[in-house]
Amino acid sequence: METLHYSVLLVEDHRALAGTIADYLEAIGYLVDHAPDGRNALELARAHA
């Protein structure tokens, strides 16, 4: 049986908060990309589209 992996783009400028959220999401099975601001988020989103 194939395991599905969902990915999330987390956009958060507060490093500690982003780390906590990313840790939680990864623990429940998500693949997490983190961007500290909108410009970087847009670049990541375009790269993964």
C-alpha positions in Angstrom: 0.0 0.0 0.0 1.3 3.4 -1.0 1.8 6.0 1.8 0.6 9.5 0.9 2.8 12.4 2.0 1.2 15.8 2.1 3.4 18.9 2.1 2.8 22.2 3.8 4.4 25.6 3.1 4.7 27.3 6.5 5.2 31.0 6.3 6.2 32.5 9.7 8.8 35.1 10.6 9.0 34.1 14.3 11.7 31.4 14.2 10.8 29.6 17.5 7.1 29.5 16.6 7.9 28.2 13.1 10.0 25.5 14.6 7.3 24.4 17.0 4.7 24.3 14.3 7.0 22.5 11.9 7.9 19.9 14.5 4.2 19.2 15.2 3.3 18.9 11.5 6.2 16.6 10.8 5.3 14.4 13.8 1.9 13.8 12.3 3.3 13.0 8.9 3.5 16.3 6.9 6.5 17.3 4.8 7.2 20.9 5.8 8.9 23.7 3.9 9.4 26.9 5.9 9.7 30.5 4.6 10.3 33.4 6.9 8.5 35.9 4.7 6.2 36.3 1.7 8.9 36.8 -0.9 10.6 33.5 0.1 7.3 31.7 0.3 6.4 32.8 -3.2 9.8 31.5 -4.5 9.3 28.1 -2.7 5.7 27.8 -4.0 6.8 28.5 -7.6 9.7 26.0 -7.3 7.3 23.2 -6.1 4.5 24.0 -8.6 
